[in-house]
Amino acid sequence: MRVRARAAFDQLGAVVREFWWRPAAAFGALLPRARPISGERGGAPLGTRVALFCHFDRKGKVAEHVRRYIEALRAADLSIVFVTNAGRLEPEAREWLLERCTWVIVRRNRGLDFAAWRDALSVAGLPRPETELLLIANDSVYGPFMPITHLLSQMPAAEADVWGLTDSWQHRYHLQSYFLAFSGAALRSSAFASFWEGVRDLPSKTAVIRKYEVGLTQYLLSHGLRCRALWPYADLVSSLGTSENEEERDNDSSAKDVLCRGTDLANAQVAARRIPLNPSANLWRPLLASGFPFLKRELLRSNPTGIADVGAWLDIVRAISPAEAEVILRDLTRSLRNLAP
């Protein structure tokens, strides 16, 4: 009975969010922009390749997995503009960041990631004429499980002006915004500047997703920019329920294998009805199997859409990167309440 009540409550919440986002977006557009609390210049120079990294932690901490991500961005020769929506940073975290980042910006959590990236562009004076690559990223993922340099090398500017890792058809076609790379051509376009000038501090997550995450790709496409995903949704869906060794999988009767096959089949059936899935959640296993370098934090922390096979994450990530698996476990140990990893 309790499970049914929770499902009904979640369904009601989804309906409310669907109808609330438009008035929320209209109301947010009328509000003045919140100014950053502070912007400090760090010790690292600003180069031609820049990452805007958005962070949030209620206590102003910078967790271990976030620090590893920052170091991975630095190893890829990216200058980092770090912006937190926490409203404050612990002194030790602030000092750690100032040693490694070009800018450290502190703001309140108004408008979520898109307002934070907008403010980071403004404070750092980006893009500059010499900027050849701009990456926007956030701390909504664990990883990367591979070098960022390797990822960026697979995103040639000759093939697309804007690259994402995954694309989604939920609401409308769009690149998912947790990792987006803009080429020099995109940065010099009038569409890039006009989009960010129009970003407001919207008061709801649903409104931000619909107006800005979905809206960004649609806006850029309408202005002639080429947008492409490294792991396209169509390719992921076409791989569901297939294997290079089907006979071996058929002979494996382990509970985990049966569960995973069942989830693949369920996803394939949903996709066959042309109901769009969220690739970074529903298709997390096919993604990791194809070399995808991240795992969504929300999937492990709360699994809001009830993905059935999420319990297999630890064995799979340990096989890919034992060190990252332990980092994730430590973060879950610190943050989970009344849930199992």
Disulfide bonds with the S-S distance in Angstrom:
none
